[in-house]
Amino acid sequence: MEIPENIQQQLNQFQQLQQQAQAISMQVQNVEIQIQETEKALEELKKTDESTEVFKQAGTLLIKVEYADALADMEDKLETLGLRKQTMSRQEERVMKKLEEMQASIQSVMQGMGQ
């Protein structure tokens, strides 16, 4: 049985949406890893006292920074990553919902063709 053109287009869109969902999922995982690394660095920084020399990586260089500045930078980075994760998670939810809707629609049409 040959698949009609409009169904083939829906299947192609479905595949593209699956790829998009996978890419978003990978981005969310990447941000989660960054959050874990930042939390660990912040935890270690808080274990030290304010007189400890602190360095910040800038490309291939390490630059000495004030303790308070390093602490503020790490807290800001953690907040930004958290917001990015929320945004990406909402995007992932929307894509997954759309995938479910498309899958149901395609299955319904395909079952109708089989009868």
N, C-alpha and C positions, 0 to 999 in steps of 0.2 A: 504494500500500500504506500503510495506516495504522500508525503507530508505537504499540505498546502503552504503556499508562500507566507501567509500571515502567521501560521503556526511556527514555521521555520524562523521567522523574524523574532517571535516571542522567545523561542528557544535560544537564539543568539543573544538576546537581551538578558535572558536568565543567566547564561554562562558569563557574560560580562559582569553582571551584578554579583555572581559568585566570586569572581576574581577580585572585584572591588571589596567585598566582604573579607576575603582572605587578606588582602593588603591592609585593610583597616585593623584587622585582628593582630597582624604582625606589628603594626605601629603601636597598638595598645600595649602589647607585650614589651616592646622596646621602651616605652615610657615607664612601664612598671619596673623594668630593670634599672632605669635611670633613677627612679624614685628610691628604690632599695639602696643603690649606691650612694645617693645623696643623703639618705637617712643615716647610713653607716658613717659617712664622713662627718656629718653633723654631730652624731653621737660621740665620735672620737674627739672632735674639736671641743665639745662641751666637757670632756674628761680632763682637758688640759686647763691650766690657769692662764689668765690674761697676759702674763709676762712671757709666755712661750712664743718663740718666733714661729710665724705662720707664713707659708708660701702659697701662692696661687699660680696655677699653670696657665700660661698664655702662649698657645702654640707649642713650640718646643722649649720655651723658657719657663723658669720658675721665678716668680717675682715676689719679693717680700711685701706683705701687707699687714695692716693693723689687725689685731685679733678681732676687735669689734666689727670691722669692715668685713672680714672673712665670715664671721658669724651671721651678719646681716645678709650677705650675699648668698650663703647657703640656705638660709631660711626663705629668702625670696625665690631662689631656684626651686626649692621644694614646693612652695605655694604655686608657682607657675606650672610646674610639672603636674601637680594635682589638678589644676584647672584644665590643662591640656588633656589629661586622662579622662576627666568628666566629659569634655566635649567630644572626644573620640568615642567614648563608650556610648553616648547618646547617638552619635552618627552610626555606630555599629548596630545599635538596636533598631534604628530606622531602616537600615539596609536589610537586616535579617527579617524584619516584618514585611518589607516589600518582597523579599525572596519567597517567603511563605505564601503571600498573596498570589504571586506569579505562578508558583508551583501548583497551587490549588486551581488556578484558572487554566493552566496548561493541561493538568490532569483531567479537568472537567471536559475540556474540548476534545481531548484525545479519547476519552471514554465515549463521548457522544459520537465520535467518528466510527468507533468500533461497533456500534449498534446498528 
